[in-house]
Amino acid sequence: MSTSDVTFELIDAPSAEQVNELTDNFFLYAKSFTPGLPPESEDKIFMIRMKDESQGFIGGIYANCYWDALEIDTLWVAESQRGKGLGIELVQQAEAFALQHNAGIAFLKTVDAKDFYEKLGYEVYGVLEDRPKGTLLYHMKKRLA
């Protein structure tokens, strides 16, 4: 088969069905060399929210436990609440949840919080330049067990 026999279609807003078709096939491939890999349906997507009586929502963490790891997606603390250890507490609570679900490693990406995560035991394992332009995107990890 040559590439002239293949058509390519750019889908600007793929449907859930189209995404599932791709991810289901990827999972079958990944499972072929990683026996026992749990399906995406067993992912533990979670969020920990912080509120106080005067301001309401003041921060949170959004993450996913899957394939024996914790992926931290988003961490935010209101500026008025920073420097009080709340971000540390959020990460520690997420890590505790991950350990309860047999995660052995945590990982994340950050542009401006590298020092914060290093204080929590995370280390840089990769750097991507210009993401966004003029910055460094740090890929970080930490062994949990």
Secondary structure as GFF3:
##gff-version 3
##sequence-region A 1 145
A	DSSP	three_ten_helix	3	5	.	.	.	ID=ss1
A	DSSP	alpha_helix	16	33	.	.	.	ID=ss2
A	DSSP	three_ten_helix	40	42	.	.	.	ID=ss3
A	DSSP	beta_strand	44	52	.	.	.	ID=ss4
A	DSSP	beta_strand	56	66	.	.	.	ID=ss5
A	DSSP	beta_strand	69	77	.	.	.	ID=ss6
A	DSSP	three_ten_helix	79	81	.	.	.	ID=ss7
A	DSSP	alpha_helix	86	100	.	.	.	ID=ss8
A	DSSP	beta_strand	105	110	.	.	.	ID=ss9
A	DSSP	alpha_helix	114	119	.	.	.	ID=ss10
A	DSSP	beta_strand	123	129	.	.	.	ID=ss11
A	DSSP	beta_strand	136	143	.	.	.	ID=ss12
###
